[in-house]
Amino acid sequence: MDTVNHADPVISLTLSAAEQVRAMLAKEQDGAGKRLRVYVEKGGCSGMQYGMVFDQQRDGDFAGEFHGVGVLTDPISAAVLRGCVIDFKDELTGGGFKISNPNARQSCGCGKSFEA
């Protein structure tokens, strides 16, 4: 399998995000060997939206590990996700995963879509 693993990771996870991902992965019935895949796709109010799913590693993926959690990104998504930090806030209002993307020129109020 061809994997790109650079010293400079595409995406990083905070400790809080890694702990949440580990907890979610532990609940997955077929989670063994899977990692967190972070990607972008067309959609959302600003033109592009973030996606996260548990997945197996594929040829050409950028791979990293943060606080014991494997993170995968496909080469196309990596172009707009480079430098992103994913955090998790456990709050009633505004809680959940938060992605800070230095490449986003504009983000919408929902925090799930952006313009690169």
VONUVO-951965 format. One record per residue: residue number from 1; residue in three letters; x, y negated, z of N, C-alpha, C in turn. Coordinates in Angstrom, 3 decimals, padded with zeros to 6 digits. Each point is the difference from the previous one (the first is absolute). Last residue first. Example, Ala and Ser with C-alpha at 12.3 -4.5 7.8 and 13.67 -1.06 7.14 Angstrom:
! residues 2
+------+------+----------+----------+----------+----------+----------+----------+----------+----------+----------+
| resi | resn |      n.u |      n.v |      n.w |     ca.u |     ca.v |     ca.w |      c.u |      c.v |      c.w |
+------+------+----------+----------+----------+----------+----------+----------+----------+----------+----------+
|    2 |  SER |  012.850 |  002.250 |  007.080 |  000.820 | -001.190 |  000.060 | -000.770 | -001.090 |  000.730 |
|    1 |  ALA |  000.290 |  005.720 | -000.070 | -000.890 | -001.190 |  000.000 |  000.900 | -001.200 |  000.000 |
+------+------+----------+----------+----------+----------+----------+----------+----------+----------+----------+
***
This chain:
! residues 116
+------+------+----------+----------+----------+----------+----------+----------+----------+----------+----------+
| resi | resn |      n.u |      n.v |      n.w |     ca.u |     ca.v |     ca.w |      c.u |      c.v |      c.w |
+------+------+----------+----------+----------+----------+----------+----------+----------+----------+----------+
|  116 |  ALA | -012.661 | -027.905 |  000.060 |  001.477 |  000.070 | -000.011 |  000.579 | -001.086 | -000.869 |
|  115 |  GLU | -004.658 |  000.615 |  003.085 |  000.465 | -000.319 | -001.346 |  001.508 | -000.036 |  000.042 |
|  114 |  PHE | -003.896 |  002.755 |  003.227 |  000.984 | -001.075 | -000.167 |  000.252 | -000.229 | -001.472 |
|  113 |  SER | -003.170 |  002.867 |  004.267 |  000.352 | -000.236 | -001.397 |  000.882 | -001.238 | -000.104 |
|  112 |  LYS | -001.668 |  001.621 |  004.169 |  000.210 |  001.268 | -000.704 |  000.313 | -000.197 | -001.471 |
|  111 |  GLY | -001.241 | -003.360 |  003.466 |  001.325 |  000.536 |  000.276 |  000.313 |  001.304 | -000.725 |
|  110 |  CYS | -003.908 | -003.335 |  000.190 | -000.166 |  001.356 |  000.540 |  001.342 |  000.640 |  000.326 |
|  109 |  GLY | -000.401 | -004.382 | -002.075 | -000.334 |  000.005 |  001.419 | -000.116 |  001.374 |  000.601 |
|  108 |  CYS |  003.187 | -000.634 | -004.260 | -001.365 | -000.394 |  000.306 | -000.253 |  000.115 |  001.495 |
|  107 |  SER |  004.701 | -001.296 | -002.676 | -000.736 |  001.106 |  000.585 | -001.408 | -000.476 |  000.294 |
|  106 |  GLN |  004.659 | -001.458 | -003.210 | -001.273 | -000.370 |  000.608 | -000.646 |  001.265 |  000.547 |
|  105 |  ARG |  004.301 |  000.176 | -001.749 | -000.141 | -001.450 | -000.158 | -001.251 | -000.486 |  000.705 |
|  104 |  ALA |  003.244 |  004.422 |  000.928 | -001.363 | -000.457 | -000.265 | -000.028 | -001.521 | -000.082 |
|  103 |  ASN |  003.851 |  002.779 |  001.171 | -000.180 | -000.198 | -001.433 | -001.390 | -000.528 | -000.356 |
|  102 |  PRO |  001.573 |  001.321 |  004.466 |  000.691 | -001.230 | -000.407 | -000.177 | -000.322 | -001.480 |
|  101 |  ASN | -003.165 |  002.726 |  003.636 |  000.653 |  000.172 | -001.288 |  000.652 | -001.311 | -000.432 |
|  100 |  SER | -002.373 |  002.901 |  004.336 |  000.639 | -001.289 | -000.286 |  000.840 |  000.186 | -001.252 |
|   99 |  ILE | -004.363 |  002.728 |  002.326 |  001.152 |  000.046 | -000.897 |  000.482 | -001.418 | -000.250 |
|   98 |  LYS | -003.081 |  003.012 |  003.823 |  000.257 | -001.307 | -000.604 |  001.268 |  000.105 | -000.830 |
|   97 |  PHE | -004.026 |  003.381 |  002.585 |  001.297 | -000.159 | -000.656 |  000.070 | -001.367 | -000.656 |
|   96 |  GLY | -003.288 |  000.269 |  004.147 |  000.278 |  000.896 | -001.119 |  001.390 | -000.229 | -000.559 |
|   95 |  GLY | -003.712 | -003.546 |  002.635 |  000.938 |  001.098 |  000.221 |  000.196 |  000.837 | -001.253 |
|   94 |  GLY | -002.984 | -003.982 |  001.041 |  001.204 | -000.163 | -000.808 |  001.034 |  001.088 |  000.205 |
|   93 |  THR | -003.380 | -000.155 |  003.730 | -000.173 | -000.931 | -001.106 |  001.322 | -000.148 | -000.736 |
|   92 |  LEU | -000.063 |  003.093 |  003.472 | -001.390 |  000.068 | -000.446 | -000.246 | -000.888 | -001.208 |
|   91 |  GLU |  004.853 |  002.199 |  000.896 | -000.834 | -001.072 |  000.522 | -001.412 |  000.148 | -000.531 |
|   90 |  ASP |  005.070 |  001.990 | -000.485 | -001.158 |  000.685 |  000.570 | -000.867 | -001.035 |  000.708 |
|   89 |  LYS |  003.845 | -000.080 | -004.177 | -000.527 | -000.683 |  001.186 | -001.254 |  000.730 |  000.441 |
|   88 |  PHE |  004.662 |  000.809 | -003.349 | -001.332 |  000.439 |  000.422 | -000.359 | -000.722 |  001.281 |
|   87 |  ASP |  003.519 | -000.578 | -004.701 | -000.191 | -000.021 |  001.439 | -001.395 |  000.530 |  000.304 |
|   86 |  ILE |  003.925 | -000.355 | -004.249 | -001.333 |  000.433 |  000.406 | -000.029 |  000.084 |  001.519 |
|   85 |  VAL |  003.010 | -002.657 | -004.058 |  000.015 |  000.564 |  001.345 | -001.447 |  000.333 |  000.356 |
|   84 |  CYS |  003.091 | -001.014 | -004.881 | -001.218 |  000.012 |  000.822 |  000.257 |  000.622 |  001.369 |
|   83 |  GLY |  003.098 | -000.426 | -003.880 |  000.115 | -000.938 |  001.106 | -001.220 | -000.036 |  000.911 |
|   82 |  ARG | -000.700 |  001.768 | -004.881 |  001.336 | -000.101 |  000.598 |  000.040 | -001.088 |  001.069 |
|   81 |  LEU | -003.764 |  001.297 | -003.019 | -000.025 |  000.280 |  001.437 |  001.352 | -000.182 |  000.685 |
|   80 |  VAL | -001.011 | -000.387 | -004.798 | -000.724 | -001.060 |  000.694 | -000.057 |  000.197 |  001.511 |
|   79 |  ALA |  002.368 |  003.104 | -002.851 |  000.354 | -001.314 | -000.542 | -000.702 | -001.140 |  000.733 |
|   78 |  ALA | -000.944 |  004.652 |  000.854 |  001.193 | -000.496 |  000.687 |  000.376 | -001.401 | -000.466 |
|   77 |  SER | -003.492 |  002.597 | -002.068 | -000.419 | -000.729 |  001.198 |  001.190 | -000.635 |  000.701 |
|   76 |  ILE |  000.951 |  002.724 | -003.673 | -000.777 | -001.149 | -000.463 | -000.438 | -000.851 |  001.191 |
|   75 |  PRO |  002.360 |  004.149 |  000.794 |  000.838 | -001.064 | -000.567 | -000.771 | -001.243 | -000.443 |
|   74 |  ASP | -001.883 |  002.986 |  004.088 |  000.309 |  000.285 | -001.399 |  000.763 | -001.188 | -000.588 |
|   73 |  THR |  000.032 |  001.640 |  005.216 | -000.516 | -001.028 | -000.893 |  000.374 |  000.378 | -001.421 |
|   72 |  LEU | -000.156 |  002.034 |  005.604 |  000.243 |  000.161 | -001.435 | -000.600 | -001.168 | -000.764 |
|   71 |  VAL |  001.687 |  001.678 |  005.359 | -000.774 | -000.929 | -000.818 |  000.428 |  000.160 | -001.452 |
|   70 |  GLY |  000.258 |  002.651 |  005.274 |  000.442 | -000.108 | -001.385 | -000.937 | -000.893 | -000.795 |
|   69 |  VAL |  001.221 |  000.130 |  005.437 | -001.077 |  000.099 | -000.983 |  000.577 | -000.207 | -001.396 |
|   68 |  GLY |  002.449 | -000.432 |  004.287 | -000.424 |  001.381 | -000.197 | -001.116 |  000.198 | -001.004 |
|   67 |  HIS |  001.972 | -004.311 |  000.916 | -000.498 |  000.502 |  001.282 | -000.581 |  001.410 | -000.159 |
|   66 |  PHE |  001.003 | -001.489 | -004.488 | -000.029 | -001.026 |  001.039 | -000.644 |  000.567 |  001.245 |
|   65 |  GLU |  002.143 |  001.228 | -005.355 | -000.533 |  000.511 |  001.253 |  000.156 | -001.055 |  001.078 |
|   64 |  GLY | -000.285 |  000.651 | -005.876 |  000.647 | -000.541 |  001.185 | -000.615 |  000.634 |  001.225 |
|   63 |  ALA |  000.137 |  000.060 | -005.963 | -000.326 |  000.615 |  001.288 |  000.792 | -000.660 |  001.119 |
|   62 |  PHE | -001.880 | -000.329 | -005.510 |  000.893 | -000.627 |  000.956 | -000.422 |  000.551 |  001.354 |
|   61 |  ASP | -000.917 |  002.692 | -004.712 | -000.456 | -000.779 |  001.155 |  001.158 | -000.664 |  000.728 |
|   60 |  GLY |  000.188 |  003.130 | -003.874 |  000.135 | -001.432 | -000.202 | -000.441 | -000.868 |  001.163 |
|   59 |  ASP | -001.983 |  004.894 | -000.320 |  001.200 | -000.440 | -000.707 | -000.027 | -001.513 | -000.186 |
|   58 |  ARG | -002.812 |  001.676 |  004.128 |  000.014 |  000.256 | -001.444 |  001.320 | -000.474 | -000.601 |
|   57 |  GLN | -002.486 |  001.510 |  005.158 |  000.994 | -000.763 | -000.751 | -000.018 |  000.431 | -001.460 |
|   56 |  GLN | -004.454 |  000.366 |  003.035 |  001.282 |  000.675 | -000.175 |  000.921 | -000.904 | -000.816 |
|   55 |  ASP | -004.054 | -002.007 |  003.173 |  000.298 |  000.641 | -001.272 |  001.338 |  000.729 |  000.069 |
|   54 |  PHE | -004.112 | -003.460 |  002.487 |  000.994 |  001.021 |  000.315 |  000.207 |  000.848 | -001.239 |
|   53 |  VAL | -001.402 | -005.297 | -000.106 | -000.537 |  001.351 |  000.019 |  001.106 |  000.949 |  000.449 |
|   52 |  MET | -001.491 | -005.615 | -001.143 |  000.838 |  000.905 |  000.781 | -000.703 |  001.353 |  000.059 |
|   51 |  GLY | -000.043 | -005.206 | -002.837 | -000.574 |  001.296 |  000.317 |  000.994 |  000.815 |  000.799 |
|   50 |  TYR | -001.257 | -005.502 | -001.850 |  000.867 |  001.000 |  000.598 | -000.769 |  001.299 |  000.197 |
|   49 |  GLN | -000.941 | -003.880 | -003.922 | -000.291 |  000.395 |  001.371 |  000.935 |  001.114 |  000.439 |
|   48 |  MET | -000.867 | -004.401 | -003.882 |  000.663 |  001.259 |  000.340 | -000.361 |  000.344 |  001.441 |
|   47 |  GLY | -002.240 | -003.711 | -001.985 |  000.585 |  000.627 | -001.187 |  000.695 |  001.328 |  000.244 |
|   46 |  SER | -002.629 | -002.960 |  003.118 |  001.139 | -000.779 | -000.511 |  000.717 |  000.664 | -001.167 |
|   45 |  CYS | -003.860 |  001.849 |  002.472 | -000.377 | -001.364 | -000.378 |  001.142 | -000.801 | -000.601 |
|   44 |  GLY | -000.252 |  005.449 | -000.536 | -000.046 | -000.955 |  001.096 | -000.312 | -001.393 | -000.500 |
|   43 |  GLY |  002.580 |  003.502 | -003.227 | -001.260 | -000.093 |  000.723 |  000.079 | -001.018 |  001.107 |
|   42 |  LYS |  003.715 |  003.417 | -002.665 | -000.805 | -001.159 | -000.373 | -001.302 |  000.037 |  000.772 |
|   41 |  GLU |  004.250 |  002.192 |  002.305 | -000.835 |  000.259 | -001.168 | -000.788 | -001.263 | -000.313 |
|   40 |  VAL |  004.479 |  002.222 |  003.227 | -000.886 | -001.096 | -000.391 | -000.780 |  000.438 | -001.222 |
|   39 |  TYR |  002.518 |  002.767 |  004.455 | -000.035 | -000.348 | -001.418 | -000.864 | -001.238 | -000.210 |
|   38 |  VAL |  002.426 |  003.886 |  003.705 | -000.528 | -001.358 | -000.082 |  000.100 | -000.412 | -001.468 |
|   37 |  ARG |  000.085 |  004.807 |  003.157 |  000.251 | -000.628 | -001.295 | -000.679 | -001.365 |  000.012 |
|   36 |  LEU |  001.818 |  003.697 |  003.892 | -000.867 | -001.125 | -000.319 |  000.413 | -000.579 | -001.344 |
|   35 |  ARG |  000.704 |  005.248 |  001.055 |  000.522 | -001.283 |  000.439 | -001.011 | -001.083 | -000.349 |
|   34 |  LYS |  000.264 |  005.866 |  000.750 | -000.433 | -001.211 | -000.697 |  000.603 | -001.238 |  000.652 |
|   33 |  GLY |  000.414 |  004.693 |  001.508 |  000.876 | -000.328 | -001.124 | -000.396 | -001.261 | -000.751 |
|   32 |  ALA | -003.802 |  002.081 |  002.861 |  001.385 |  000.478 |  000.093 |  000.788 | -000.349 | -001.263 |
|   31 |  GLY | -004.872 | -000.800 |  000.915 |  000.989 | -001.068 |  000.077 |  001.454 |  000.447 |  000.013 |
|   30 |  ASP | -004.957 |  001.795 | -000.305 |  001.075 |  000.436 | -000.897 |  001.132 | -001.028 | -000.040 |
|   29 |  GLN | -003.661 | -000.740 |  002.942 |  000.055 |  001.459 | -000.030 |  001.152 |  000.512 | -000.857 |
|   28 |  GLU | -000.148 | -004.719 |  002.772 | -000.230 |  000.525 | -001.344 |  000.148 |  001.526 |  000.009 |
|   27 |  LYS |  000.953 | -002.878 |  003.793 | -001.411 |  000.388 | -000.115 | -000.342 |  000.603 | -001.362 |
|   26 |  ALA |  004.330 | -001.801 |  001.023 | -000.200 |  001.156 |  000.874 | -001.435 |  000.520 | -000.082 |
|   25 |  LEU |  001.213 | -004.012 | -002.214 |  000.515 |  001.169 | -000.711 | -000.205 |  001.269 |  000.819 |
|   24 |  MET | -001.092 | -004.159 |  001.958 | -000.933 |  000.324 | -001.081 |  000.426 |  001.266 | -000.738 |
|   23 |  ALA |  002.871 | -001.692 |  003.333 | -001.248 |  000.459 |  000.615 | -001.014 |  000.414 | -001.066 |
|   22 |  ARG |  004.035 | -001.978 | -001.454 |  000.255 |  001.339 |  000.577 | -001.273 |  000.583 |  000.601 |
|   21 |  VAL | -000.196 | -004.428 | -001.535 |  000.083 |  000.932 | -001.132 |  000.230 |  001.415 |  000.515 |
|   20 |  GLN |  000.099 | -003.442 |  003.190 | -001.361 |  000.199 | -000.512 | -000.008 |  001.001 | -001.151 |
|   19 |  GLU |  004.173 | -001.305 |  001.746 | -000.731 |  000.793 |  000.993 | -001.421 |  000.290 | -000.475 |
|   18 |  ALA |  002.660 | -002.853 | -002.633 |  000.483 |  001.382 | -000.068 | -000.747 |  000.893 |  000.986 |
|   17 |  ALA | -000.853 | -004.645 |  000.091 | -000.555 |  000.618 | -001.208 |  000.409 |  001.465 | -000.099 |
|   16 |  SER |  001.871 | -002.506 |  003.526 | -001.446 |  000.124 |  000.189 | -000.659 |  000.688 | -001.197 |
|   15 |  LEU |  004.586 | -001.142 | -000.249 | -000.216 |  001.121 |  000.907 | -001.493 |  000.261 |  000.198 |
|   14 |  THR |  001.180 | -002.265 | -004.558 |  000.305 | -000.346 |  001.384 | -000.246 |  001.247 |  000.846 |
|   13 |  LEU |  001.402 |  000.211 | -005.255 | -001.090 |  000.096 |  000.968 |  000.480 | -000.486 |  001.350 |
|   12 |  SER |  001.476 | -000.889 | -005.562 |  000.356 |  000.459 |  001.340 | -001.238 | -000.017 |  000.889 |
|   11 |  ILE |  001.670 |  000.192 | -005.637 | -000.992 | -000.344 |  001.013 |  000.539 |  000.443 |  001.348 |
|   10 |  VAL |  002.902 |  000.380 | -003.653 | -001.041 | -000.771 | -000.668 | -000.964 | -000.557 |  001.045 |
|    9 |  PRO |  005.227 |  001.044 |  001.282 | -001.300 |  000.634 | -000.240 | -000.995 | -000.939 | -000.680 |
|    8 |  ASP |  005.436 |  000.537 | -000.009 | -000.953 | -001.093 |  000.200 | -001.398 |  000.545 | -000.294 |
|    7 |  ALA |  003.439 |  002.920 | -000.599 |  000.323 | -000.503 |  001.337 | -000.952 | -001.134 |  000.365 |
|    6 |  HIS | -001.763 |  003.681 | -003.455 |  000.973 | -001.080 |  000.077 |  000.270 | -000.383 |  001.448 |
|    5 |  ASN | -001.995 |  004.138 | -003.053 |  000.027 | -000.395 |  001.404 |  001.108 | -001.030 |  000.161 |
|    4 |  VAL | -003.064 |  003.011 | -003.856 |  000.870 | -001.150 |  000.154 | -000.074 | -000.418 |  001.461 |
|    3 |  THR | -000.822 |  004.909 | -002.646 | -000.490 | -001.002 |  000.932 |  001.007 | -001.127 |  000.073 |
|    2 |  ASP | -001.380 |  004.805 | -002.833 |  000.739 | -001.250 | -000.112 | -000.600 | -001.037 |  000.929 |
|    1 |  MET |  000.108 |  005.605 |  000.052 | -000.842 | -001.168 |  000.000 |  000.887 | -001.230 |  000.000 |
+------+------+----------+----------+----------+----------+----------+----------+----------+----------+----------+
***
